[in-house]
Amino acid sequence: MERTRVPFTFQLDKTLSLLSNPGLLLASTKRSGASNVMTIGWGTVGIIWGRPCFVVLVRPSRYTYEFIEDSKVFTVNVPSEALREWVGFCGSRSGRTVDKFAAYNISISRGQLVEAVTIDACPIVYECRVIHYNDVIPAHLDPAVEATSYGGKDYHRLYYGEILGTFAVPGA
């Protein structure tokens, strides 16, 4: 899909709105060329260390974790309404057991600035390079957040992805 470069703030309100419902699509590609995608519902965009960043949270148990750890790059793909069912599928299946792209015949392309896939049907894509990460520290969590989100296990890693480029289809 042909996309043009836009400011990272382009339709940011739409991106953040879709983050909570139905979710965004986080994709990464290992150096070997294998790719995976997962649905994310937690994340944020802002300026960190003077750079535009997309911060995503990934649990170590998730298959995508291996991909980001290997390549240190990822894309955040903003889905169209037509992808709603697939977004749900990506959030309920593991790439360890199913090729999520093949299951729905989803076309992908290499990023323009990172060696990670982008999802052709997504009108907006953020291409990111990990510039920092840190793990959630259970002792520092509000007890209510710990109880409702973790229950004592599988704490997220936060990846701070410098947004190297944001791309959108014309008219997005």
C-alpha positions in Angstrom: 0.0 0.0 0.0 1.3 3.4 -0.9 1.8 5.7 2.1 3.3 9.1 2.5 5.3 10.5 5.4 3.3 12.5 7.9 4.1 14.1 11.3 3.9 11.6 14.2 1.0 13.7 15.5 -1.1 13.1 12.4 -4.5 11.8 13.6 -2.9 10.9 17.0 -6.3 11.3 18.6 -7.7 8.6 16.3 -4.7 6.3 17.0 -5.1 6.7 20.8 -8.9 6.1 20.5 -8.4 2.9 18.6 -5.8 1.8 21.1 -8.5 1.1 23.6 -11.0 -0.3 21.1 -10.5 -2.5 19.1 -6.7 -2.2 19.7 -3.7 -1.5 17.5 -1.5 -4.0 15.7 2.1 -4.4 16.9 4.3 -6.2 14.4 8.0 -7.1 14.5 10.3 -9.1 12.3 13.3 -11.2 13.5 16.6 -10.8 11.8 15.9 -14.2 10.2 13.0 -12.7 8.4 10.1 -14.3 10.4 7.4 -11.9 11.4 4.6 -11.8 13.9 1.7 -9.5 14.9 -0.2 -9.0 18.1 -3.0 -6.8 19.3 -2.1 -4.2 21.9 -4.5 -2.1 24.0 -1.9 -0.4 26.2 0.7 2.1 25.0 1.4 5.8 24.7 2.9 8.3 22.4 5.0 11.4 23.4 8.3 13.1 23.4 11.0 11.3 25.5 14.6 12.5 25.5 13.6 15.1 22.8 12.5 12.3 20.4 9.0 11.2 19.4 8.4 7.8 20.9 5.7 5.1 20.9 5.9 3.2 24.2 4.4 -0.3 23.9 4.0 -2.9 26.6 4.7 -6.6 25.8 4.7 -9.5 28.3 7.7 -11.9 28.1 5.2 -14.8 27.5 4.0 -13.2 24.2 5.6 -14.5 21.0 6.1 -11.0 19.8 8.5 -10.4 22.7 11.0 -12.7 21.1 10.8 -10.7 17.8 11.4 -7.3 19.4 14.2 -8.7 21.6 15.9 -10.1 18.5 15.5 -7.1 16.1 15.0 -4.1 18.3 12.5 -2.7 15.9 8.7 -2.8 15.6 5.8 -1.2 13.8 2.5 0.0 15.2 -0.3 -0.3 12.7 -3.5 1.5 13.0 -6.3 -0.7 11.7 -9.3 0.2 9.6 -12.8 -0.8 10.6 -12.6 -3.6 8.0 -9.8 -5.2 10.1 -11.9 -5.3 13.3 -12.4 -9.1 13.2 -8.7 -9.8 12.5 -7.6 -7.4 15.3 -9.7 -9.6 17.6 -8.2 -12.8 16.1 -4.6 -11.4 16.6 -5.4 -10.7 20.2 -6.7 -14.2 20.9 -4.2 -16.4 19.1 -0.5 -17.0 19.4 1.8 -16.8 16.4 3.5 -19.8 17.9 0.6 -22.0 16.7 -0.9 -20.0 13.7 0.4 -17.7 11.0 -1.9 -14.8 11.7 -1.2 -13.2 8.3 -2.0 -16.3 6.3 -5.1 -17.2 8.4 -6.8 -14.0 7.0 -4.8 -13.6 3.8 -3.3 -10.3 5.1 -0.8 -8.6 2.9 2.3 -7.2 4.5 5.3 -5.1 3.3 8.6 -4.2 4.7 8.8 -0.9 6.6 10.3 2.1 4.8 12.8 2.8 7.6 12.9 -0.3 9.7 13.3 -4.0 9.0 9.9 -4.9 10.3 6.7 -5.6 8.5 3.8 -3.2 8.0 0.3 -4.2 7.4 -0.9 -3.1 4.0 -4.5 -2.6 5.0 -3.7 -0.2 7.8 -4.0 3.4 6.9 -1.5 4.7 9.4 1.8 3.1 10.5 4.5 4.1 13.0 7.9 2.7 12.3 10.0 2.5 15.5 13.5 1.6 16.8 13.9 0.5 20.4 16.0 3.1 22.2 15.3 1.9 25.7 13.3 -0.7 27.6 12.5 -1.4 31.2 10.5 -4.0 33.1 7.5 -3.3 35.3 8.7 -3.4 38.9 6.0 -5.2 41.0 6.9 -3.4 44.2 6.4 -0.1 42.6 2.9 -0.8 41.2 -0.3 0.5 42.8 -1.8 -2.6 44.5 -5.0 -2.3 42.6 -3.2 -2.2 39.3 -1.1 -5.2 40.3 -4.2 -7.2 41.4 -6.3 -6.4 38.2 -3.5 -6.6 35.6 -0.9 -9.1 36.9 -1.9 -11.2 39.8 1.7 -11.7 40.7 3.0 -12.9 37.3 4.0 -12.1 33.7 4.9 -8.4 34.2 5.3 -6.3 31.0 8.4 -5.0 29.4 8.0 -1.4 28.2 9.7 -0.7 24.9 10.4 2.9 24.1 10.4 3.0 20.3 11.7 6.1 18.7 9.3 6.9 15.9 11.6 7.1 12.9 8.7 7.7 10.6 4.9 7.9 10.5 3.2 7.0 7.2 -0.4 7.3 6.1 -2.4 6.5 3.0 -3.6 9.7 1.2 -6.9 10.7 2.7 -6.5 8.7 5.9 
